[in-house]
Amino acid sequence: MKNILFISLLTSVITVSAAPPAKSVIEIWVWGGPSQLETFDPKPDAPAKYNNGLKAINTNVPGIQISEMLPQLAKHADKYSIIRTMTHKHNGHETASYLMQTGREPGSGKVFPAIGALVAFYKSQNYQGDLPPYVILTKPKGRFAEEGFLGEKFKPLVTGGNPNAARFSVDGITPPSALSAETIAMQFEALEQFDSFGKFSSTYNPQVNLFDRAGEDARKKMSGSAAKVFDLSTESEETRNRYGRNDFGQACLVARKLVEAGVPYITINAQGWDSHKKHFETMKKKTAEMDQAVAALLEDLAEKKLLDTTIVWWSGEFGRTPEIQWEAPWNGGRNHYAKCFSAIIAGGGFQGGKVIGVSDSVAGTVVERPVAPQDLLGSILERCGIDPDSKFPEFTGVNAPLLPKESAAGRLREIYPRKGENK
């Protein structure tokens, strides 16, 4: 396809980062591996055995086209940049997920922390919120311990529950539905009155104060601002419908509320994209939900003046095979494919309306500008004000940089804020 906007690596010399560091990150983890051809790298001129007759559509940025399955996101291409040449060598979910989350090859004998835990660790130094600095909506990835050797303190809060339910119940935070706020307040007050032994003991044993602080922390989470973040009844029906009345759409709305609450790192774990069989039936449903919700999220963040300080990145662990597998048992499926796949990144100072990299005529091979996992993750860390080349803190006992050295092609400096910009 000729309508490709390619950013030369030469532009990196004029894109010195000048904007303030991003405050929050929203990671949209497309668990299972989304097809590049039905999302951000369509190939309408390829034979039908690759594209199944699907077309590309123009976006609001001249020269950039995406799949016809993403009509809403096509209206907001000026807000995000497309990476069409993500690449690595792992076609297994576990190994690919670990690499895409940590930037490291598996098998070192250590479990390195995922990018969410890294951002949470460094941002928590100035974080004053009632919620943990790392929140996952709504199910864990389950591929590895994301906090790694940073320890339990930086393990993500996994909400569970369904944000599209009548009441989004988050275990340990959302009060039981049978109890009113007044009843909960009375129970905490009664506990405090009965705790005469604790008050007496705290004079002689400072450790008792830890229990007092834990109780106060629980009170804040159940009756303070933390619980209100997950209460979607505070949002208008128009807003909820705008995101889509499904669990993924409402999770994107909760993510926006978590950004407003100052949470440094939020992951939306979007499941169901491992489309080996009946791929196009799966993609029709999944892309419709994703298209509506992510477009609404980007638009909402921009309207609320939060996009400049919030990074939004969308990716899976890999893409899908360019050639469709029509034979049984696949019946029109695509398999795992890590050689060349797509991601998008928006906000946090990253320029929108750009395309990084060029793939071949069937989105199967990198032609220009490969992007390695550590290049993408390192760029996110840099825009968060974190040096990916700095060493892990001494308490970890790990004498290594936060990420491996960037690839020869380098981090995404061509879409960093241009020198002199002050977003």
C-alpha positions as CSV (number, residue, x, y, z in Angstrom):
1,M,0.0,0.0,0.0
2,K,1.5,3.3,-1.1
3,N,-0.3,5.5,1.4
4,I,2.2,4.9,4.2
5,L,3.7,7.7,6.3
6,F,7.1,6.5,7.4
7,I,9.1,8.4,9.9
8,S,12.9,8.4,9.1
9,L,15.3,7.7,11.9
10,L,17.0,10.9,11.0
11,T,14.2,12.8,12.7
12,S,15.3,11.6,16.0
13,V,18.0,14.3,16.2
14,I,15.3,17.0,16.3
15,T,12.9,15.3,18.7
16,V,14.6,15.9,22.0
17,S,12.1,15.4,24.8
18,A,11.1,18.7,26.4
19,A,7.7,18.1,27.8
20,P,7.2,17.3,31.5
21,P,7.1,13.6,32.4
22,A,3.9,11.7,32.1
23,K,2.0,11.2,35.3
24,S,0.1,8.0,34.5
25,V,0.1,5.1,32.1
26,I,-2.9,3.1,30.7
27,E,-1.8,-0.2,29.2
28,I,-4.4,-1.9,27.0
29,W,-3.1,-5.5,27.0
30,V,-4.7,-7.4,24.2
31,W,-4.2,-10.8,25.6
32,G,-3.9,-13.5,23.0
33,G,-2.4,-11.5,20.2
34,P,-4.4,-9.2,17.9
35,S,-4.1,-9.5,14.2
36,Q,-2.2,-6.7,12.6
37,L,-4.1,-7.0,9.4
38,E,-7.6,-6.5,11.0
39,T,-6.3,-3.5,13.1
40,F,-3.5,-1.1,12.3
41,D,-1.7,-2.6,9.3
42,P,-4.3,-3.6,6.8
43,K,-3.3,-4.9,3.3
44,P,-6.3,-4.3,1.0
45,D,-4.2,-5.0,-2.1
46,A,-3.0,-8.4,-1.0
47,P,-4.7,-11.6,-2.2
48,A,-7.8,-12.7,-0.4
49,K,-5.9,-15.5,1.4
50,Y,-4.3,-12.8,3.4
51,N,-7.0,-10.1,3.9
52,N,-10.2,-12.1,3.3
53,G,-11.5,-9.2,1.2
54,L,-11.3,-6.6,4.1
55,K,-10.5,-3.1,3.1
56,A,-8.6,-0.2,4.6
57,I,-10.2,3.2,5.5
58,N,-8.8,6.7,5.7
59,T,-8.2,8.3,9.0
60,N,-8.4,11.9,10.0
61,V,-4.6,12.1,9.3
62,P,-3.9,12.3,5.5
63,G,-1.9,9.3,4.3
64,I,-2.7,7.0,7.2
65,Q,-5.2,4.2,6.8
66,I,-6.3,1.5,9.2
67,S,-8.7,-1.5,9.0
68,E,-12.3,-0.9,8.1
69,M,-13.1,-2.7,11.3
70,L,-11.9,0.4,13.3
71,P,-14.1,3.3,12.1
72,Q,-14.2,5.1,15.4
73,L,-10.4,5.0,15.9
74,A,-10.0,6.2,12.4
75,K,-11.5,9.5,13.6
76,H,-8.8,9.9,16.2
77,A,-5.6,8.9,14.5
78,D,-4.2,12.4,15.2
79,K,-4.1,11.4,18.9
80,Y,-2.0,8.2,18.5
81,S,1.0,6.9,16.6
82,I,1.0,3.4,15.0
83,I,4.0,1.1,15.3
84,R,3.7,-1.4,12.4
85,T,7.0,-3.2,13.0
86,M,7.0,-4.6,16.5
87,T,9.2,-7.8,16.3
88,H,10.6,-10.6,18.4
89,K,11.2,-14.3,18.2
90,H,8.7,-15.9,20.7
91,N,5.5,-17.4,19.4
92,G,4.4,-18.9,22.8
93,H,2.0,-16.8,25.0
94,E,4.1,-17.1,28.2
95,T,7.5,-16.3,26.8
96,A,6.2,-13.6,24.5
97,S,4.2,-12.0,27.3
98,Y,7.2,-12.0,29.6
99,L,9.4,-10.4,26.9
100,M,6.8,-7.7,26.0
101,Q,6.3,-6.8,29.7
102,T,9.9,-6.9,30.9
103,G,11.9,-6.3,27.8
104,R,13.9,-9.4,28.7
105,E,14.4,-12.9,27.3
106,P,13.0,-15.6,29.6
107,G,15.4,-18.1,31.2
108,S,17.7,-15.9,33.2
109,G,16.8,-17.5,36.5
110,K,15.3,-14.3,37.8
111,V,11.7,-12.9,37.4
112,F,12.2,-9.3,36.4
113,P,9.4,-6.8,37.1
114,A,6.9,-5.9,34.4
115,I,6.8,-2.3,33.3
116,G,3.8,-1.6,35.4
117,A,5.7,-2.6,38.6
118,L,8.6,-0.5,37.5
119,V,6.5,2.6,36.9
120,A,4.6,2.0,40.2
121,F,7.9,1.7,42.1
122,Y,9.4,4.9,40.9
123,K,6.2,6.9,40.8
124,S,5.1,5.8,44.3
125,Q,7.8,8.0,45.8
126,N,5.5,11.0,45.2
127,Y,2.2,9.2,45.1
128,Q,-0.3,10.1,47.8
129,G,-3.4,8.2,46.6
130,D,-5.4,5.7,48.7
131,L,-5.2,3.1,46.0
132,P,-2.1,1.0,45.2
133,P,0.1,2.6,42.5
134,Y,-0.5,-0.4,40.1
135,V,-4.1,-1.5,39.3
136,I,-5.2,-4.2,36.8
137,L,-8.7,-4.3,35.4
138,T,-10.1,-6.9,35.9
139,K,-8.2,-10.2,35.7
140,P,-4.5,-10.9,36.1
141,K,-2.4,-11.8,33.1
142,G,-1.4,-14.9,35.0
143,R,1.7,-15.5,33.0
144,F,4.3,-14.6,35.7
145,A,4.6,-12.6,38.9
146,E,4.6,-9.1,37.6
147,E,6.2,-7.5,40.6
148,G,9.2,-9.8,40.1
149,F,12.0,-9.2,42.6
150,L,10.7,-5.8,43.6
151,G,8.5,-7.6,46.1
152,E,4.9,-7.8,47.2
153,K,4.5,-4.1,47.8
154,F,4.5,-3.5,44.1
155,K,2.2,-6.4,43.2
156,P,-0.7,-5.0,41.3
157,L,-4.2,-4.7,42.7
158,V,-6.3,-7.0,40.5
159,T,-9.9,-5.8,40.8
160,G,-11.9,-8.8,39.7
161,G,-15.5,-8.1,39.3
162,N,-17.4,-6.8,36.2
163,P,-17.5,-3.0,35.7
164,N,-20.5,-3.5,33.5
165,A,-22.5,-5.0,36.3
166,A,-25.2,-3.0,38.2
167,R,-22.5,-2.6,40.8
168,F,-18.8,-3.0,40.2
169,S,-17.6,-5.0,43.2
170,V,-13.9,-4.8,43.9
171,D,-12.9,-7.2,46.7
172,G,-11.4,-5.4,49.7
173,I,-12.4,-2.0,48.5
174,T,-16.1,-1.9,47.4
175,P,-18.3,-2.1,50.6
176,P,-20.7,-5.0,50.8
177,S,-23.9,-4.1,48.9
178,A,-26.1,-4.7,52.0
179,L,-24.2,-2.1,54.0
180,S,-24.7,1.6,53.6
181,A,-21.9,4.1,54.1
182,E,-23.5,5.2,57.4
183,T,-23.5,1.6,58.7
184,I,-19.8,1.1,57.7
185,A,-18.9,4.3,59.5
186,M,-20.7,3.2,62.6
187,Q,-18.9,-0.2,62.6
188,F,-15.5,1.4,62.3
189,E,-16.4,3.8,65.1
190,A,-17.6,0.9,67.3
191,L,-14.4,-1.0,66.7
192,E,-12.4,2.1,67.7
193,Q,-14.3,2.5,70.9
194,F,-13.9,-1.2,71.9
195,D,-10.2,-1.1,71.1
196,S,-9.1,0.1,74.6
197,F,-6.4,-2.6,74.8
198,G,-4.9,-1.5,71.5
199,K,-4.7,2.1,72.6
200,F,-3.1,1.1,75.9
201,S,-0.6,-1.2,74.3
202,S,0.5,1.3,71.7
203,T,2.2,3.3,74.4
204,Y,4.5,0.4,75.2
205,N,4.7,-1.4,71.9
206,P,5.0,0.8,68.8
207,Q,4.2,-2.3,66.6
208,V,0.6,-2.0,67.7
209,N,0.5,1.3,65.7
210,L,0.9,-0.7,62.5
211,F,-2.5,-2.3,63.2
212,D,-4.0,1.1,63.8
213,R,-2.6,2.3,60.5
214,A,-3.9,-0.8,58.7
215,G,-7.4,-0.1,60.1
216,E,-7.3,3.5,59.0
217,D,-6.1,2.4,55.6
218,A,-9.1,0.0,55.3
219,R,-11.5,2.8,56.4
220,K,-10.1,5.1,53.6
221,K,-10.4,2.4,51.0
222,M,-14.0,1.4,51.8
223,S,-15.5,4.8,52.5
224,G,-13.1,7.3,51.0
225,S,-12.1,8.3,47.5
226,A,-10.8,4.8,46.6
227,A,-14.2,3.2,46.7
228,K,-15.7,6.1,44.7
229,V,-13.3,5.6,41.8
230,F,-15.0,2.2,41.1
231,D,-18.5,3.6,41.5
232,L,-19.7,4.1,37.9
233,S,-23.1,5.4,39.1
234,T,-21.4,8.8,39.3
235,E,-21.0,8.8,35.5
236,S,-23.9,9.8,33.2
237,E,-25.6,7.2,31.1
238,E,-24.4,9.1,28.0
239,T,-20.8,8.7,29.1
240,R,-21.2,5.0,29.9
241,N,-22.9,4.3,26.6
242,R,-20.2,6.2,24.8
243,Y,-17.6,3.7,26.1
244,G,-19.8,0.7,25.3
245,R,-21.9,-1.3,27.8
246,N,-19.6,-4.3,28.0
247,D,-16.9,-5.2,30.5
248,F,-14.1,-3.9,28.3
249,G,-15.8,-0.6,27.5
250,Q,-16.6,0.0,31.2
251,A,-13.1,-1.0,32.2
252,C,-11.8,1.8,29.9
253,L,-14.1,4.2,31.7
254,V,-12.8,3.0,35.1
255,A,-9.2,3.5,33.8
256,R,-10.0,7.2,33.1
257,K,-11.3,7.6,36.6
258,L,-8.1,5.9,38.0
259,V,-6.1,8.4,36.1
260,E,-8.1,11.2,37.6
261,A,-7.4,9.7,41.0
262,G,-3.6,9.9,40.3
263,V,-2.9,6.1,40.0
264,P,0.4,5.9,38.2
265,Y,-0.1,2.6,36.2
266,I,-3.3,0.9,35.1
267,T,-3.6,-2.2,33.0
268,I,-6.8,-3.2,31.2
269,N,-6.5,-6.9,30.5
270,A,-8.5,-7.4,27.4
271,Q,-9.1,-11.1,26.8
272,G,-10.4,-13.3,24.1
273,W,-8.1,-12.4,21.2
274,D,-6.4,-15.8,20.7
275,S,-8.3,-16.4,17.5
276,H,-7.0,-19.7,16.1
277,K,-10.5,-20.8,15.0
278,K,-13.2,-18.8,13.3
279,H,-10.9,-15.8,13.5
280,F,-13.1,-13.3,11.6
281,E,-16.2,-14.0,13.7
282,T,-14.1,-13.3,16.8
283,M,-12.5,-10.2,15.4
284,K,-15.9,-8.7,14.3
285,K,-17.0,-8.7,18.0
286,K,-13.7,-7.8,19.6
287,T,-12.7,-5.0,17.3
288,A,-16.2,-3.4,17.6
289,E,-15.9,-3.3,21.4
290,M,-12.3,-2.2,21.3
291,D,-12.9,0.4,18.6
292,Q,-15.7,2.1,20.5
293,A,-14.0,2.0,23.9
294,V,-10.5,3.1,23.0
295,A,-11.8,5.9,20.8
296,A,-14.0,7.1,23.7
297,L,-11.0,6.8,26.1
298,L,-8.7,8.9,23.9
299,E,-11.4,11.5,23.3
300,D,-12.4,11.7,26.9
301,L,-8.8,12.1,28.2
302,A,-8.2,14.8,25.6
303,E,-11.4,16.6,26.5
304,K,-10.5,16.5,30.2
305,K,-6.9,17.8,29.4
306,L,-5.5,14.5,30.7
307,L,-4.0,13.0,27.5
308,D,-0.9,15.1,27.5
309,T,0.1,13.7,30.9
310,T,-1.3,10.1,30.4
311,I,0.4,7.5,28.2
312,V,-2.0,5.0,26.5
313,W,-0.4,2.0,24.9
314,W,-2.1,-0.9,23.1
315,S,-0.4,-4.1,22.2
316,G,-0.6,-7.9,22.6
317,E,2.3,-10.3,23.1
318,F,2.4,-10.8,19.3
319,G,0.3,-10.6,16.1
320,R,-1.3,-13.3,13.9
321,T,-0.1,-15.2,10.8
322,P,-0.5,-13.2,7.6
323,E,-2.0,-16.2,5.6
324,I,-5.4,-17.4,6.8
325,Q,-5.7,-21.0,7.7
326,W,-8.9,-22.3,6.1
327,E,-8.3,-26.0,6.6
328,A,-9.8,-27.9,9.5
329,P,-9.7,-27.6,12.4
330,W,-9.0,-23.8,12.0
331,N,-11.8,-23.0,9.6
332,G,-10.6,-19.5,8.9
333,G,-8.1,-18.9,11.7
334,R,-4.8,-17.2,12.2
335,N,-2.0,-18.5,14.4
336,H,0.6,-16.8,16.7
337,Y,3.0,-14.6,14.9
338,A,5.8,-12.5,16.5
339,K,7.9,-11.6,13.4
340,C,6.0,-8.5,12.6
341,F,3.0,-7.0,14.4
342,S,1.4,-3.7,15.4
343,A,1.0,-1.6,18.5
344,I,-0.2,2.0,19.1
345,I,0.9,4.6,21.6
346,A,-0.7,7.9,22.5
347,G,-0.5,10.8,25.0
348,G,2.1,11.5,27.6
349,G,4.0,13.8,25.2
350,F,4.2,11.2,22.4
351,Q,3.3,12.8,19.1
352,G,0.1,11.5,17.4
353,G,-0.7,11.1,13.8
354,K,2.5,9.2,12.9
355,V,3.4,5.7,11.6
356,I,6.6,4.0,12.6
357,G,8.0,1.3,10.4
358,V,7.0,-0.4,7.1
359,S,6.0,-4.0,6.8
360,D,5.9,-6.0,3.6
361,S,2.8,-6.4,1.3
362,V,1.2,-9.0,3.6
363,A,2.2,-7.6,7.0
364,G,4.5,-10.5,7.6
365,T,8.1,-9.1,7.5
366,V,9.7,-5.9,8.7
367,V,10.9,-3.8,5.7
368,E,12.0,-0.7,7.6
369,R,12.5,0.4,11.2
370,P,12.1,-2.7,13.5
371,V,10.9,-2.0,17.0
372,A,12.1,-4.4,19.7
373,P,10.1,-4.8,23.0
374,Q,12.8,-3.0,25.0
375,D,12.6,-0.1,22.6
376,L,8.9,0.4,23.2
377,L,9.1,-0.1,27.0
378,G,12.2,2.1,27.3
379,S,10.4,4.9,25.5
380,I,7.5,4.7,27.9
381,L,9.8,4.8,30.9
382,E,11.7,7.8,29.5
383,R,8.4,9.7,29.0
384,C,7.6,8.8,32.6
385,G,10.8,10.5,33.7
386,I,12.5,7.1,34.5
387,D,15.9,6.3,33.0
388,P,15.7,2.8,31.6
389,D,19.5,2.6,31.6
390,S,19.8,3.2,35.3
391,K,20.4,0.3,37.7
392,F,17.9,-1.5,39.9
393,P,18.0,-0.2,43.5
394,E,20.4,-1.9,45.8
395,F,17.8,-3.6,48.0
396,T,16.9,-5.9,45.0
397,G,20.4,-7.4,44.9
398,V,20.3,-7.2,41.1
399,N,23.1,-5.4,39.4
400,A,21.5,-4.7,36.1
401,P,19.8,-1.8,34.2
402,L,16.1,-1.5,34.3
403,L,15.9,-2.7,30.7
404,P,18.3,-4.3,28.3
405,K,20.2,-2.0,26.0
406,E,18.0,-0.5,23.2
407,S,18.2,-2.2,19.8
408,A,20.3,-0.8,16.9
409,A,17.1,1.0,15.6
410,G,16.6,2.6,19.0
411,R,13.8,3.9,21.1
412,L,10.9,5.8,19.7
413,R,12.6,9.2,19.8
414,E,11.1,10.2,16.4
415,I,7.7,10.6,18.2
416,Y,9.0,12.2,21.4
417,P,7.9,15.8,22.0
418,R,9.8,18.1,19.6
419,K,12.4,20.5,21.1
420,G,10.6,23.6,22.4
421,E,7.2,21.9,22.8
422,N,5.6,22.4,26.2
423,K,2.7,20.0,26.4
